[in-house]
Amino acid sequence: MDFFKFLKLLSIFCLINLSLIGCKKIDWSEDAVFSGKERARKNVEEGRGFKFGGDDDEGKFGFASSNELWRASIETLNFITLTSVDYAGGIIITDWYSENNNSEAIKITIRFLSHEIRSDGLEVLLHKRICDTNNNCVINKIDNTLSFEIKDTILKKAAVMKKNNEDKKGKKRKKDKGKLQKMKKKKG
């Protein structure tokens, strides 16, 4: 019986050691951040993130400010006040917008379904509010060409932004490669 007790303790000890091998050393000098918003802000500043699916975009936020689809959406809606903007949740909601008619207004909601620039990567929803003279309002979801036009504008802007970013990266790589070659010539 004692042999089985010893074997049981030894196996538990080995399992604990094996599980601790992959742990990194804890930096006790840093203050613990308990607020979720502060932790999220700190992660964004440090470039940490989460991963969608099995692609190699590890460490990148899917809806961070560097995402072209997100930036194009914000730029497209710059004429209207934004009520809720949550890139971690992938949603933008505008305030009620009316040009001249105070009895009618629209609200735009953009849901990001993917961080890729694709037509099925975002959903644009429109809601229309109609109020009578007693300020009794009715809100309905509307399906018309305006939601398609907004979505199309966002996708086009995002594609242009992505191309410009890739061009900048390509120029920087060429420039860095040229500097590296100059340094090799000086040494050689």
C-alpha positions in Angstrom: 0.0 0.0 0.0 2.8 2.4 0.8 4.3 1.8 -2.6 1.1 2.9 -4.4 0.8 6.0 -2.2 4.4 6.9 -3.1 3.7 6.3 -6.8 0.6 8.4 -6.6 2.5 11.3 -5.0 5.4 11.0 -7.4 3.1 11.1 -10.4 1.4 14.2 -9.0 4.8 15.8 -8.4 5.8 15.0 -12.0 2.6 16.4 -13.5 3.0 19.7 -11.5 6.6 20.1 -12.7 5.6 19.4 -16.3 2.8 21.9 -16.2 5.2 24.6 -14.7 7.9 24.1 -17.3 5.9 26.3 -19.8 5.2 29.1 -17.3 7.2 32.3 -17.7 8.6 34.2 -14.8 6.2 36.7 -13.2 7.3 40.3 -13.2 6.3 41.3 -9.7 7.5 44.9 -10.2 4.5 45.7 -12.4 1.3 46.8 -10.7 -1.7 44.6 -11.3 -4.4 46.1 -13.4 -7.8 45.0 -12.3 -10.0 47.3 -14.5 -10.9 45.6 -17.8 -10.8 49.0 -19.7 -7.4 49.9 -18.4 -6.1 46.4 -19.2 -7.5 46.6 -22.8 -6.0 50.1 -23.2 -2.6 48.8 -22.0 -2.8 45.8 -24.4 -3.5 48.1 -27.3 -0.6 50.4 -26.5 1.7 47.4 -26.2 0.4 45.9 -29.5 -1.0 42.8 -27.9 -4.3 41.3 -29.1 -6.3 38.2 -29.8 -6.5 35.9 -32.7 -9.4 35.2 -35.0 -9.4 31.7 -36.6 -6.3 29.9 -37.6 -4.5 32.5 -39.6 -1.1 34.0 -38.8 -2.4 37.3 -37.5 -1.3 36.5 -34.0 -0.9 39.5 -31.7 -3.1 41.8 -33.9 -6.4 43.2 -32.8 -9.1 42.4 -35.3 -10.7 45.8 -35.0 -7.8 48.1 -33.9 -7.3 51.5 -35.3 -4.7 50.2 -37.7 -7.4 48.1 -39.4 -8.3 49.6 -42.8 -12.0 48.5 -42.6 -12.4 50.1 -39.2 -10.7 53.4 -40.3 -12.7 53.5 -43.5 -16.0 53.1 -41.6 -15.1 55.9 -39.2 -14.0 58.2 -42.1 -17.3 57.4 -44.0 -19.4 58.3 -40.9 -17.5 61.5 -40.0 -20.5 63.7 -40.9 -22.6 62.2 -38.0 -22.2 61.9 -34.3 -21.2 58.5 -33.1 -23.0 57.1 -30.0 -21.2 53.9 -29.5 -17.8 52.8 -30.9 -16.4 49.5 -29.7 -13.6 48.0 -31.9 -13.2 45.0 -29.6 -16.8 44.2 -30.1 -16.7 45.2 -33.7 -19.6 47.7 -33.7 -20.3 51.4 -34.5 -23.6 53.0 -33.8 -24.4 56.6 -34.8 -26.8 59.0 -33.1 -30.1 59.8 -34.8 -29.4 62.0 -37.8 -31.8 64.4 -39.5 -30.9 67.1 -42.0 -33.9 69.4 -41.9 -36.9 67.3 -41.0 -37.1 67.0 -37.2 -39.9 64.4 -37.3 -37.8 61.9 -39.3 -34.3 60.7 -38.5 -32.0 57.7 -39.3 -29.6 55.8 -37.2 -26.7 53.8 -38.8 -25.3 50.6 -37.2 -22.2 48.9 -38.6 -21.3 45.4 -37.4 -17.9 44.0 -38.2 -18.1 40.3 -38.9 -14.5 40.0 -40.1 -11.4 42.1 -40.1 -10.8 41.3 -43.8 -12.0 43.7 -46.5 -14.9 41.6 -48.0 -18.5 42.4 -48.7 -19.6 39.8 -46.1 -17.1 41.3 -43.6 -19.5 44.0 -42.4 -23.2 44.6 -42.1 -24.8 48.0 -42.3 -28.2 48.4 -40.7 -30.4 51.5 -41.0 -33.2 52.4 -38.6 -35.7 55.2 -39.3 -37.5 57.1 -36.6 -40.7 58.9 -37.4 -42.3 61.1 -34.8 -45.7 62.8 -34.8 -46.5 66.2 -33.4 -47.1 64.7 -29.9 -43.5 63.3 -30.0 -44.8 59.7 -30.3 -42.2 57.9 -32.3 -42.1 54.7 -34.3 -38.8 53.1 -35.1 -38.4 50.7 -38.0 -35.5 48.9 -39.7 -35.3 50.0 -43.3 -33.8 48.1 -46.2 -32.9 50.4 -49.1 -30.0 51.3 -51.3 -28.5 53.7 -48.8 -27.2 50.8 -46.6 -25.6 49.2 -49.7 -24.1 52.6 -50.7 -22.6 53.1 -47.3 -21.2 49.6 -47.3 -19.8 50.0 -50.8 -18.1 53.3 -49.9 -16.5 51.8 -46.8 -15.2 48.8 -48.8 -13.8 51.0 -51.5 -12.1 53.3 -49.0 -10.7 50.4 -47.0 -9.3 48.8 -50.2 -7.5 52.1 -51.1 -6.1 52.4 -47.6 -4.8 48.8 -47.7 -3.2 49.4 -51.0 -1.5 52.6 -49.8 -0.3 50.8 -46.6 1.2 48.0 -48.7 2.9 50.5 -51.0 4.4 52.3 -48.1 5.6 49.0 -46.6 7.1 48.0 -49.9 8.9 51.4 -50.2 10.2 51.1 -46.7 11.5 47.6 -47.3 13.3 48.7 -50.4 14.8 51.7 -48.5 15.9 49.4 -45.6 17.4 46.9 -48.1 19.3 49.8 -49.8 20.6 51.0 -46.4 21.7 47.4 -45.5 23.6 47.1 -48.8 25.3 50.4 -48.3 26.4 49.3 -44.8 27.8 46.0 -46.2 29.8 47.9 -48.9 31.3 50.2 -46.2 32.4 47.2 -44.1 33.7 45.2 -47.2 
